[in-house]
Amino acid sequence: MSTRKKGWTGAPPRVISPRMAPVAQSPPRPAGSVAPERSLAQRMDALQRANAIRTERARLKRELKAGRTKINGLLLDPPEFILTAKVSDLLLSVPKYGRVKVNRILSQCRISPSKTIGGLSGRQRAELVSFLGT
């Protein structure tokens, strides 16, 4: 007598390909919980502001990489266009700071990698500036 169990011998389960799967539609939302629709002019204005911020951030990162701007000044008194930038992205623009060093600095200063410049507390800002030196 064999102690092996017999395998399942039925037909394989039916697999639904992504093309055959029904398309999930989101349920209708109540009128009070939906954000108001933006007009074309409002969307274009938001796009222009976002592009201006991206341009300024790119310019700032180039200046950091070239050494014309110091990171400490930006952390102590950040311009408005970098308030929503991540601290790690800005630190990566500094020469000789790679991913490993930036992650080590952020963990030693108890700062989340996803923290933004504007979201830094006073303690975090001061500790980061003192850690980075002058």
Sequence and secondary structure as in RCSB ss.txt:
>XXXX:A:sequence
MSTRKKGWTGAPPRVISPRMAPVAQSPPRPAGSVAPERSLAQRMDALQRANAIRTERARLKRELKAGRTKINGLL
LDPPEFILTAKVSDLLLSVPKYGRVKVNRILSQCRISPSKTIGGLSGRQRAELVSFLGT
>XXXX:A:secstr
         S       TTTS         GGGS     HHHHHHHHHHHHHHHHHHHHHHHHHHHTSS HHHHH
HS  GGGTTSBHHHHHHTSTT  HHHHHHHHHHTT  TT BSTT  HHHHHHHHHHH  
